[in-house]
Amino acid sequence: MAKAKEPSQRQLRVGEEIRHILSDILMRHDFSEKKLQGVSITVTEVDVAPDMRNATAYISPIGGKITDRHVALLLNNIAGEFNHLLAKQMKMKFVPRIKFVEDTRFDYAAKIDELLSKVKPSDDN
C-alpha cells in the first residue's frame, strides 16, 4: 500500500490562513444563512489540495440544537459567500474552493477512550 504524501509547507500555511479567516467570518456571523445565527462554529482544521484549487474545512458546532451534519450542509449551501470573502482577504491568484465537512475526530477519540476505560487491567504485575 502506498504511503500518503505529507502536505507541503505551503499547503499547511494556506490552510492555516484559511482557518483563521473562516473562524473570523463565523465568529462575526458575516454570512446570509439565518438558521445558523446564534450557533457557534469552530473550524478545527483546513486541508488544502496539492494543486491549491480545493480545500476541506472541518467544522464543529458548539452548543445549539443543530447537528454537525446539518451545519455542514447549510455552510456548503453558502460556500460561495465564504469563497468571495476569502478572495477579498487572501493574496493568492486563485483562492481554493471551500467544502465544509463535519469533524468527527473528537467523537471518535471519545469512543476510543470509552472503550479503553472498559478494558480491565491485567494482574500480570
Contact map, one row per residue, 1 for C-alpha under 8 A:
11100000000000000000000000000000000000000000000000000000000000000000000000000000000000000000000000000000000000000000000000000
11110000000000000000000000000000000000000000000000000000000000000000000000000000000000000000000000000000000000000000000000000
11111000000000000000000000000000000000000000000000000000000000000000000000000000000000000000000000000000000000000000000000000
01111100000000000000000000000000000000000000000000000000000000000000000000000000000000000000000000000000000000000000000000000
00111110000000000000000000000000000000000000000000000000000000000000000000000000000000000000000000000000000000000000000000000
00011111000000000000000000000000000000000000000000000000000000000000000000000000000000000000000000000000000000000000000000000
00001111101100000000000000000000000000000000000001000000000000000000000000000000000000000000000000000000000000000000000000000
00000111111100000000000000000000000000000000000001000000000000000000000000000000000000000000000000000000000000000000000000000
00000011111110000000000000000000000000000000000000000000000000000000000000000000000000000000000000000000000000000000000000000
00000001111111000000000000000000000000000000000000000000000000000000000000000000000000000000000000000000000000000000000000000
00000011111111100000000000000000000000000000001111010000000000000000000000000000000000000000000000000000000000000000000000000
00000011111111110000000000000000000000000000001100000000000000000000000000000000000000000000000000000000000000000000000000000
00000000111111111000000000000000000000000000000000000000000000000000000000000000000000000000000000000000000000000000000000000
00000000011111111100000000000000000000000000000100000000000000000000000000000000000000000000000000000000000000000000000000000
00000000001111111110000000000000000000000000111100000010000000000000000000000000000000000000000000000000000000000000000000000
00000000000111111111000000000000000000000000110000000000000000000000000000000000000000000000000000000000000000000000000000000
00000000000011111111100000000000000000000000000000000000000000000000000000000000000000000000000000000000000000000000000000000
00000000000001111111110000000000000000000000010000000000000000000000000000000000000001000000000000000000000000000000000000000
00000000000000111111111000000000000000000011110000000000100000000000000000000000000000000000000000000000000000000000000000000
00000000000000011111111100000000000000000000000000000000000000000000000000000000000000000000000000000000000000000000000000000
00000000000000001111111110000000000000000000000000000000000000000000000000000000000001001000000000000000000000000000000000000
00000000000000000111111111000000000000000010000000000000000000000000000000000000010001000000000000000000000000000000000000000
00000000000000000011111111100000000000001110000000000000000000000000000000000000000000000000000000000000000000000000000000000
00000000000000000001111111110000000000000000000000000000000000000000000000000000000000000000000000000000000000000000000000000
00000000000000000000111111111110000000000000000000000000000000000000000000000000000000000000000000000000000000000000000000000
00000000000000000000011111111110000000011000000000000000000000000000000000000000000000000000000000000000000000000000000000000
00000000000000000000001111111100000000011000000000000000000000000000000000000000000000000000000000000000000000000000000000000
00000000000000000000000111111100000000000000000000000000000000000000000000000000000000000000000000000000000000000000000000000
00000000000000000000000011111110000010000000000000000000000000000000000000000000000000000000000000000000000000000000000000000
00000000000000000000000011111111000000000000000000000000000000000000000000000000000000000000000000000000000000000000000000000
00000000000000000000000011001111100000000000000000000000000000000000000000000100110000000000000000000000000000000000000000000
00000000000000000000000000000111110000000000000000000000000000000000000000000100000000000000000000000000000000000000000000000
00000000000000000000000000000011111110000000000000000000000000000000000001100100000000000000000000000000000000000000000000000
00000000000000000000000000000001111110000000000000000000000000000000000000000000000000000000000000000000000000000000000000000
00000000000000000000000000000000111110000000000000000000000000000000000000000000000000000000000000000000000000000000000000000
00000000000000000000000000000000111111100000000000000000000000000000001001000000000000000000000000000000000000000000000000000
00000000000000000000000000001000111111100000000000000000000000000000000000000000000000000000000000000000000000000000000000000
00000000000000000000000000000000000111110000000000000000000000010000000000000000000000000000000000000000000000000000000000000
00000000000000000000000000000000000111111000000000000000000011110000000000000000000000000000000000000000000000000000000000000
00000000000000000000000001100000000001111100000000000000000011110000000000000000000000000000000000000000000000000000000000000
00000000000000000000001001100000000000111110000000000000001111000000000000000000000000000000000000000000000000000000000000000
00000000000000000000001000000000000000011111000000000000001111000000000000000000000000000000000000000000000000000000000000000
00000000000000000010011000000000000000001111110000000000111100000000000000000000000000000000000000000000000000000000000000000
00000000000000000010000000000000000000000111110000000000111100000000000000000000000000000000000000000010000000000000000000000
00000000000000110010000000000000000000000011111000000000111000000000000000000000000000000000000000000000000000000000000000000
00000000000000110110000000000000000000000011111100000011110000000000000000000000000000000000000000000000000000000000000000000
00000000001100100000000000000000000000000000111110000011100000000000000000000000000000000000000000000000000000000000000000000
00000000001101100000000000000000000000000000011111011111000000000000000000000000000000000000000100000000000000000000000000000
00000000001000000000000000000000000000000000001111111110000000000000000000000000000000000000000000000000000000000000000000000
00000011001000000000000000000000000000000000000111111000000000000000000000000000000000000000000000000000000000000000000000000
00000000000000000000000000000000000000000000000011111100000000000000000000000000000000000000000000000000000000000000000000000
00000000001000000000000000000000000000000000000111111110000000000000000000000000000000000000011100000000000000000000000000000
00000000000000000000000000000000000000000000000111111110000000000000000000000000000000000000011110000000000000000000000000000
00000000000000000000000000000000000000000000000110111111000000000000000000000000000000000000000111100000000000000000000000000
00000000000000100000000000000000000000000000011110011111100000000000000000000000000000000000000111100000000000000000000000000
00000000000000000000000000000000000000000000011100000111110000000000000000000000000000000000000001111000000000000000000000000
00000000000000000010000000000000000000000011111000000011111000000000000000000000000000000000000001111000000000000000000000000
00000000000000000000000000000000000000000011110000000001111100000000000000000000000000000000000000011110000000000000000000000
00000000000000000000000000000000000000001111100000000000111110000001000100000000000000000000000000011110000000000000000000000
00000000000000000000000000000000000000001111000000000000011111000001000000000000000000000000000000000110000000000000000000000
00000000000000000000000000000000000000111100000000000000001111110111001000000000000000000000000000000000000000000000000000000
00000000000000000000000000000000000000111100000000000000000111110000000000000000000000000000000000000000000000000000000000000
00000000000000000000000000000000000000110000000000000000000011111000000000000000000000000000000000000000000000000000000000000
00000000000000000000000000000000000001110000000000000000000011111100000000000000000000000000000000000000000000000000000000000
00000000000000000000000000000000000000000000000000000000000000111110000000000000000000000000000000000000000000000000000000000
00000000000000000000000000000000000000000000000000000000000010011111011000000000000000000000000000000000000000000000000000000
00000000000000000000000000000000000000000000000000000000000010001111111000000000000000000000000000000000000000000000000000000
00000000000000000000000000000000000000000000000000000000001110000111111100000000000000000000000000000110000000000000000000000
00000000000000000000000000000000000000000000000000000000000000000011111110000000000000000000000000001100000000000000000000000
00000000000000000000000000000000000000000000000000000000000000000111111111000000000000000000000000000000000000000000000000000
00000000000000000000000000000000000100000000000000000000000010000111111111100000000000000000000000000100000000000000000000000
00000000000000000000000000000000000000000000000000000000001000000001111111110000000000000000000000011100000000000000000000000
00000000000000000000000000000000000000000000000000000000000000000000111111111000000000000000000000010000000000000000000000000
00000000000000000000000000000000100100000000000000000000000000000000011111111100000000000000000000000000000000000000000000000
00000000000000000000000000000000100000000000000000000000000000000000001111111110000000000000000000010000000000000000000000000
00000000000000000000000000000000000000000000000000000000000000000000000111111110000000000000000000110000000000000000000000000
00000000000000000000000000000000000000000000000000000000000000000000000011111111000000000000000000000000000000000000000000000
00000000000000000000000000000011100000000000000000000000000000000000000001111111110000000000000000000000000000000000000000000
00000000000000000000000000000000000000000000000000000000000000000000000000111111111000000000000001110000000000000000000000000
00000000000000000000000000000000000000000000000000000000000000000000000000001111111100000000000000000000000000000000000000000
00000000000000000000000000000010000000000000000000000000000000000000000000000111111110000000000000000000000000000000000000000
00000000000000000000010000000010000000000000000000000000000000000000000000000111111111000000000001000000000000000000000000000
00000000000000000000000000000000000000000000000000000000000000000000000000000011111111100000001111000000000000000000000000000
00000000000000000000000000000000000000000000000000000000000000000000000000000001111111110000000000000000000000000000000000000
00000000000000000000000000000000000000000000000000000000000000000000000000000000111111111000000000000000000000000000000000000
00000000000000000100110000000000000000000000000000000000000000000000000000000000011111111100001000000000000000000000000000000
00000000000000000000000000000000000000000000000000000000000000000000000000000000001111111111011000000000000000000000000000000
00000000000000000000000000000000000000000000000000000000000000000000000000000000000111111100000000000000000000000000000000000
00000000000000000000100000000000000000000000000000000000000000000000000000000000000011111110000000000000000000000000000000000
00000000000000000000000000000000000000000000000000000000000000000000000000000000000001111111001000000000000000000000000000000
00000000000000000000000000000000000000000000000000000000000000000000000000000000000000101111100000000000000000000000000000000
00000000000000000000000000000000000000000000000000000000000000000000000000000000000000100111111000000000000000000000000000000
00000000000000000000000000000000000000000000000000000000000000000000000000000000000000000011111000000000000000000000000000000
00000000000000000000000000000000000000000000000000011000000000000000000000000000000000100001111100000000000000000000000000000
00000000000000000000000000000000000000000000000000011000000000000000000000000000001001100101111110000000000000000000000000000
00000000000000000000000000000000000000000000000100011110000000000000000000000000001000000000011111000000000000000000000000000
00000000000000000000000000000000000000000000000000001110000000000000000000000000001000000000001111100000000000000000000000000
00000000000000000000000000000000000000000000000000000111100000000000000000000010011000000000000111110000000000000000000000000
00000000000000000000000000000000000000000000000000000111100000000000000000010010000000000000000011111000000000000000000000000
00000000000000000000000000000000000000000000000000000001111000000000000110110010000000000000000001111100000000000000000000000
00000000000000000000000000000000000000000000000000000001111000000000100100000000000000000000000000111110000000000000000000000
00000000000000000000000000000000000000000000000000000000011100000001101100000000000000000000000000011111000000000000000000000
00000000000000000000000000000000000000000001000000000000011100000001000000000000000000000000000000001111110000000000000000000
00000000000000000000000000000000000000000000000000000000000000000000000000000000000000000000000000000111111100000000000000000
00000000000000000000000000000000000000000000000000000000000000000000000000000000000000000000000000000011111110000000000000000
00000000000000000000000000000000000000000000000000000000000000000000000000000000000000000000000000000011111111000000000000000
00000000000000000000000000000000000000000000000000000000000000000000000000000000000000000000000000000001111111100000000000000
00000000000000000000000000000000000000000000000000000000000000000000000000000000000000000000000000000001111111110000000000000
00000000000000000000000000000000000000000000000000000000000000000000000000000000000000000000000000000000111111111000000000000
00000000000000000000000000000000000000000000000000000000000000000000000000000000000000000000000000000000011111111100000000000
00000000000000000000000000000000000000000000000000000000000000000000000000000000000000000000000000000000001111111110000000000
00000000000000000000000000000000000000000000000000000000000000000000000000000000000000000000000000000000000111111111000000000
00000000000000000000000000000000000000000000000000000000000000000000000000000000000000000000000000000000000011111111100000000
00000000000000000000000000000000000000000000000000000000000000000000000000000000000000000000000000000000000001111111110000000
00000000000000000000000000000000000000000000000000000000000000000000000000000000000000000000000000000000000000111111111000000
00000000000000000000000000000000000000000000000000000000000000000000000000000000000000000000000000000000000000011111111000000
00000000000000000000000000000000000000000000000000000000000000000000000000000000000000000000000000000000000000001111111100000
00000000000000000000000000000000000000000000000000000000000000000000000000000000000000000000000000000000000000000111111100000
00000000000000000000000000000000000000000000000000000000000000000000000000000000000000000000000000000000000000000011111110000
00000000000000000000000000000000000000000000000000000000000000000000000000000000000000000000000000000000000000000000111111000
00000000000000000000000000000000000000000000000000000000000000000000000000000000000000000000000000000000000000000000001111100
00000000000000000000000000000000000000000000000000000000000000000000000000000000000000000000000000000000000000000000000111111
00000000000000000000000000000000000000000000000000000000000000000000000000000000000000000000000000000000000000000000000011111
00000000000000000000000000000000000000000000000000000000000000000000000000000000000000000000000000000000000000000000000001111
00000000000000000000000000000000000000000000000000000000000000000000000000000000000000000000000000000000000000000000000001111
